[in-house]
Amino acid sequence: MTTKFYEITKSEDGVFNTKNGTLINLMKPEENHYCIKDIANALSNICRFGGHVNEFYSVAQHSILVSYMVPKSLALEGLLHDATEAYLGDMIKPLKNRIPTYIAFEAKFGLYIDKAFHLKKGYQLNEHIKMADTLALKMEHEALQIGNPELMIQFMKQHNLIIKGKHIYSPEIAKLLFLARFNDLTESI
């Protein structure tokens, strides 16, 4: 497979490269352009809370946690609930809520990602996923901003998610675990 890379000086036309060389057009997203390896790579390198944490903590690790907080039948949706951020970046919620254009792009990309991975949510998060996302947010805030990780560690121990004694993953580990979780959830599909 030949990898094409777009000239960065032409970014005003809304086209950008993924790590694997796919060209994504913000104005004309296509269903076949979304790759789990690109999603895992990008989310593992994006820090939650706009980087305002005691230690780097990726969107990929957050997504893994959410996938364990919902019923197994929703785990893939939980894992991919923030997949749009792999292509659009993460934005802190107070700002995101004030930028309708970003929300429109997020909805459009969400629909294409749902189709690409055969999800049936129509980019409307299931109530279980919304509740899990909120619970994860509170747990992460407590651990990463306040400095009290006990609840997060307890949850991660219950699901065998402590890796080499650590409850915070490096980007490399988060990427590998995200891909492993995806493979586990899709091997029977």
Secondary structure, 3 states (H helix, E strand, C coil): CCCCCCCHHHHHHCEEECCCCCEEECCCCCHHHCCHHHHHHHHHCCEHHHHCCCCCCEHHHHHHHHHHHCCHHHHHHHHCCCCCHHHHCCCCHHHHCCCHHHHHHHHHHHHHHHHHCCCCCCCCCCHHHHHHHHHHHHHHHHHHHHCCCHHHHHHHHHCCCCECCECCCCHHHHHHHHHHHHHHHHCCC
